[in-house]
Every structure is written in C-alpha cells, then in structure tokens.
Amino acid sequence: MQEQIDAFLDYLSVERGVATNTVVSYGRDLAHFRDYLKGQRVSEVKRIAAKHVTGFVGTERDRGLAARSVARAIVSVKMFLAFLASEGVVKENVAANMEAPTTWKRVPGVLTSEEVLSIIEAADGGDDIEVRNRAMLEVMYASGLRASEVVSLKKNDFHSDYAYLRCRGKGSKERVVPVGKPAVEAVAEYLSGPRDRQLKGKERDELFVTRNGRPLSRQTVWRVLKKYALKAGHGGRVYPHILRHSFATHLLEGGANLRAVQEMLGHADIATTQVYTHVDRKRLKAIHRRFHPRG
C-alpha cells in the first residue's frame, strides 16, 4: 500500500503542484490511514470499504484531533482513493460521498460581558490613541464587525444620530448594524478632536486612523486588543474575532432572534450562525426547566 501512497504524493507534488507542506500533511494522514487498515487486517487497497474510512475517521476523532484536522484527513483519504480509481487500481472511490465534518465545528471561544467590559475599560488613558482604541473596541463589541471590516469602516458609515453603522462585508455585501450608546459616545469623543489631530490636516475616509493619519491594519487591531486584554488580566488567547463571537453569544443570551443575529453578523447561511446556539446551553436549560412538564 505504501507504493500507492508514494505514487499519489508524487502526483500531487509533480502534476498538481501542491505545496510541499500540504503534501507532507497528506502523507502523514495517509500513514495513519495505512496503520489503521493494518490493524483491520486490510493490506490491499482493493479491499478498502466505506466502513474502513468511517472507522478511521472515528479513530482520528478519538485521538482528540480538532475538527479541521479530521476534515483534512477525510480530504486526504478521498483524494487518495479518487486517484486510485482514476488509475484503475480500484473500481470506485468508496469515500466519494463522505462529507467533511462541518457539524463538528468547534464552539467559538467567548468572553463574558464582564470580561469584555474590563478590556474596553483598560483603554482609560487620556491621549488620542487611547481615545481611538476605546472607540474602536466599543464599535467592535457593539456591532460584531470583523477586524477587516473595522479597518475599512468609513467615517460616513457611522451614523451617530440614528445609532447604526453601514458595513461592507465579505463579497462586498452591505449590511446595517445598530450600535449602542457607549459606542456612539466613544466615537463622538474620538471625532471631537483626536482623529483630526491624527490626520494632521489630511483627508481620509476611514473612521479609524493611525497616529500619522494612515489607515489601520488588521495587525494593529490585534495588537490593540491584546494590549488591553493583558492589561485587564486576561492572559489567554484573545483575538479580534473573539469580540465577534462574544457579541453574537451575548445577544442570544439576552433573547435575540437567531435570524436577527444572522443579519447583524452578515452570515449568508443561518447554519453558520447556529454554532452560537451551542454556546448558550445555560439559557436553553433554563427554558427547558421553565416550560417542559418534566423539566
């Protein structure tokens, strides 16, 4: 079987031009698959059945691999078997209809509302950068914007009078997201002088700019959040998307409609938003206890 694996890896590298690191990863997955088959007393590729593929996937999950790693293992096996079928080594790809484990998505990490508040309040300095940073963090938590959406947010996209902003997300799709009073007030403070002093007479459309009046980068957003997370005593893995996860989770905890959260996040498919319902088990249990006759 190793000969067929080597032939497949050569095909990926030479004919398909697949990156070396990817080929190495596929080779590692297929080595695990080969070892699993050996334990099942399957030594020839012609004897591989669908049950062997599903059994292998279950073994990989039991090893504690992340869903992404399991998904890649499935892709490795499917491509390997498809290659063997195209070469006439096997009659069919028995894993052709097997889907990647999208339903095994890891529940997003979230912060409590108190933890988010402590991070935002850590930006308590009086200089222009601190004012900008606080406004930016308030907007991120108030709207659930991605880091890329925050840095591209235009000044004219933020409508303080009506407490909402317009955002252009993936695929240039535009959505309207309401924002709360703290975000409106923080942006108003930033626009009252700090932003103009950063621009130094220059004109820019972006709402948030650097101390030299240039657009922010996503890396800057990450550094800002990391800085205040550490200052607030959160030394764990805090990243811009965690504010987006927290935004969605806290809305659902407060009783928001899933469709409304989908609209605010800009998800094309509600299945993408449904992952947040797994986070809110506490509220589901409370509802069950309250309304179910045997709760």
Sequence and secondary structure as in RCSB ss.txt:
>XXXX:A:sequence
MQEQIDAFLDYLSVERGVATNTVVSYGRDLAHFRDYLKGQRVSEVKRIAAKHVTGFVGTERDRGLAARSVARAIV
SVKMFLAFLASEGVVKENVAANMEAPTTWKRVPGVLTSEEVLSIIEAADGGDDIEVRNRAMLEVMYASGLRASEV
VSLKKNDFHSDYAYLRCRGKGSKERVVPVGKPAVEAVAEYLSGPRDRQLKGKERDELFVTRNGRPLSRQTVWRVL
KKYALKAGHGGRVYPHILRHSFATHLLEGGANLRAVQEMLGHADIATTQVYTHVDRKRLKAIHRRFHPRG
>XXXX:A:secstr
 HHHHHHHHHIIIIIS   HHHHHHHHHHHHHHHHHHHHTT  SGGG  HHHHHHHHHHHHHTT  HHHHHHHHH
HHHHHHHHHHHTTSSSS TTTT    GGG        HHHHHHHHHT   SSHHHHHHHHHHHHHHHH   HHHH
HH BGGGEEGGGTEEEEE GGG EEEEE  HHHHHHHHHHHTTHHHHHHTT    BSSB TTS B  HHHHHHHH
HHHHHHTT  S   HHHHHHHHHHHHHHTT  HHHHHHHHT SSHHHHGGGGGTTHHHHHHHHHHH TT 
